[in-house]
Amino acid sequence: MTAGEHTDARRAWVPSALELERRAYRRSRTVRSAAIASISTIILVGVLGFVVTSSSGWPRVKETFFDWDKAVASFPAVLNGLWLNIRVLLVCSVLITALGLTIAVIRTLRGPVFFPLRLFGAAFTDLFRGLPLLLVLLLLGFGVPALGLDGVPQEAVFWGCAALVLSYSAYVAEVFRAGIESVHPSQRAAARSLGLTHTQSLRFVIVPQAIRRVLPPLLNDFVSLQKDSGLIAVLGVVDAIRAAQIETARDFNFTPYVVAGVLFVCLTIPMARFTDWVARKQGFQGGGLL
Amino acid sequence: MSLLSISGLRKSFGDNVVLDGFDMDVAPGECVVLIGASGSGKSTLLRCVNLLETVDDGVIELAGQDITDPRVNPDQVRARMGMVFQAYNLFPHLSVLDNIMLAPVRVHRRRARAEAATAAQEILERVGLADKARVRPDELSGGQQQRVAIARALVNSPELMLLDEVTSALDPELVGEVLDLLVSLKADGMTMVLATHEMAFAKEVADRVCFLHGGQIHEEGPPASLLTAPTRERTRAFLARFVGL
């Protein structure tokens, strides 16, 4: 058979009656499971909604947490605060990625020469994974400016970011290290056999594969960072949470907190879907929304 | 009646039509060896039979049952066959014995754990690795790993064994171990479909050799005639590369 005949045969192919029947059956199963999923979801939501709204405390809950006018009034202030969270997030995630990867690579270096570096890497991760983030925030945010040292920034936002970067880098470094260790030794052998140095094999062969592999857990850490960026509010910085607190303090209506919460969730949902998408692209089965 | 009966099978990946109106029947106890260039569809055929791929068209019947029917539970069908892969595909986190016991305990639940362990140990003896039960797969040689993989498939008493280039990753000395095992399997009456580049395999175990080309069986026959005196041009050109036949 020549290539030409092959092409003709392909164009000529029409699914057999049996295959069409199989497709119809698969389609009907898909429709059926989609219908079951939708109906059960609607029933569940309906029942939950009814139980909640018909309970005796609901009017008070509604008034305190879901006051529409209050929500509209506090929205601009909270949104303005959220902008700070977003900026903190963007700057910190770049720094965290860089520092985390550096520490992970340091920890994989071999040979006695690098012992001090390895020791530093291990000590860093041990220390900052162990310290509560809030403690680091308070130490740096209140402690360091209080020293009044020359040439040291005084801004709360700067030290808030520093605390986030230090704590999260320790976590992210361990994620990267797990990725690096998971690349099969044969890859290192192949890279070294081509004459690449240890650093070059890391840079061009090992780390690219490691990053691909750890991207989902890494993004997970950044979703977490998105929320923890709110912790810098303890330093007196007006972020979304602090703004909501200020609004709430006026009349003890908690709706601004709900507004801030909704905004944070809206911020993390695209990130979570992006994580799922990346994971699926890498052939992770299952997971995701459905 | 045929144990395995394939008719009009079509499977494509995007624009690449790998199997195109493929027909084949395998009688019980028969050993069919598939040969052909890389990409000729040997592996795809085995994967289709094992329902690891969804076929585009055509019918595959196992002991008279249409297994391409979407109403059929693919897990139950797969439990009736054994598949062995080129790269062994042993589970590295389990010992040799646990690799073999996984399906008897989790899939073929009729067996108690102790009973499954006995059966696994027996099958390990059969493949000559009784002393390796507690070892992790990565501590074994390639030939030993492949024999474990065959044992893992055999322990479920499959009706049919599908072997996909099981010796391609082995050096000639280790190929012998696996070949001996297959010869003894055949002597026991196991039905096998085997894809290979190893013509020695075809000679030793095949009842029938099929040369795959253009998505179909281009030529088939008993090994003695097909391997030494092929009638069609393509088959001759393919076999010309294997000296000493």
HADDOCK unambig.tbl for C-alpha pairs under 7 A between the chains (distance, minus, plus):
assign (segid A and resid 1 and name CA) (segid B and resid 214 and name CA) 6.73 0.50 0.50
assign (segid A and resid 15 and name CA) (segid B and resid 57 and name CA) 6.48 0.50 0.50
assign (segid A and resid 16 and name CA) (segid B and resid 57 and name CA) 6.83 0.50 0.50
assign (segid A and resid 19 and name CA) (segid B and resid 57 and name CA) 5.47 0.50 0.50
assign (segid A and resid 22 and name CA) (segid B and resid 69 and name CA) 6.74 0.50 0.50
assign (segid A and resid 22 and name CA) (segid B and resid 70 and name CA) 6.40 0.50 0.50
assign (segid A and resid 26 and name CA) (segid B and resid 70 and name CA) 6.85 0.50 0.50
